[in-house]
Amino acid sequence: MISSRKRVLEEVETADKKKQRVTEQQRRHYGLINQGATCYLNSVLQVLFMTPEIYGRLDPKSLITDQELRKIFEKLQETTCGTENITKSLEIEDVYEQEDAAKYLELILDKVSPQVSEVFQGQLAYTTKCFKGHSINEETNPFWTLPLSLRDMHDGNYSVERGFEKIFQTKFYKEDNMVFCKQCKKKTEAASGCEMVESPHILILLLKRFVFDYNIMSDVKSDCSVDVPQEIETQGKKYKLYGIVNHMGSLRGGHYTATVRSREDKTWYDCEDTHVQKAEEQPFAKARTYNSSTAYLLMYRASVSRDEVKEEQEEPCKSSANIKKNPLLILLIVLGCALILILVVVLASLNRN
């Protein structure tokens, strides 16, 4: 049985080999037609288009969303294309109403086949223990996106790297914040932590620019500058940024675009509906971080280590070695082959008679 990780490795290698055969003429990048206010959908589709790991997983004979995504990805390799059919499959009724790109990215992942969405899925384990070591709470939750609050800023800038690390920081409950422990039978000091027990191949970070302000009792948008790292690391796994969904303008009258890194020429492109061009300011050209006041969704791809590739290559060898070490298994295989040969001879003899 081929593991999920092995499938991803094979899909990446296959996509890379195909792209090595692409000519300069075919490397032109195309856009998507805006039906009215569907820039949010176009931006999400562009970052998904730059995720070749999902191409082979889209089932053309299965779910309608798989079919429509496959059609769009095939057309985008050759020309600008529309999105009328996929808006229907996503049940978007009013194409003139601005929607949230993050919401529709999750909707797409919910509607596609499980083998597609698993590329983006990870698992977080939350544990809370009292200071005596008694377990107060344990739970594991799957995720497609990890939200980062923009409230913790330093010198007017928000660090995505620090915000990401904060998810996994230990939180302590003391004094007025003590929690009840059933085994201790009283409120006690405790500590809670979060661990990524299953890392996704594609890590999506959501910068929470849209928040509810209790002072004015209304939703507001944060336009603060964020320092986006080119690489991020968790649980010993490194991720590299390849796609950004941007939001500019007001909460209800804004506009979405995408900034994506081509795996063919390693160049960043700005995608604004039908208009696609090489980014004037290439992210990370001068620094290891990219400062942006519009970045909203960040797409990171896991780097495949040499050890992982070696491990997958060694699996068939291990299976072969196990067979050689088991004489009983060898005997059963030989007897099975002999029985099949005898059966073939008997059937041939009956046919001649």
ABEGO torsion letter per residue (X at the ends): XBBAAAAAAAAAAAAAAAAAABBAAAABBBBBBBAGAAAAAAAAAAAAAABAAAAAABBAABBAAAAAAAAAAAAAAABBBBAAAAAAAAGBABAABBBBAAAAAAAAAAABBAAAAAAABBBBBBBBBBAAGBBABBBBBBBABBBBBAABBBGGBBBAAAAAAAAABBBBBBEAABBBBAAAGBBBBBBBBBBBABBBABBBBBBBABBBBAAAGBBBBBABBBBBBABBBBGGBBBBBABBBBBBEBAAABBBBBBBBBAAAGBBBBBBEABBBBBABBBGAABABBBBAABABBBBBBBBBAAAAAAAAAAAAAAAAAAAABAAAAAAAAAAAAAAAAAAAAAAAAAAX
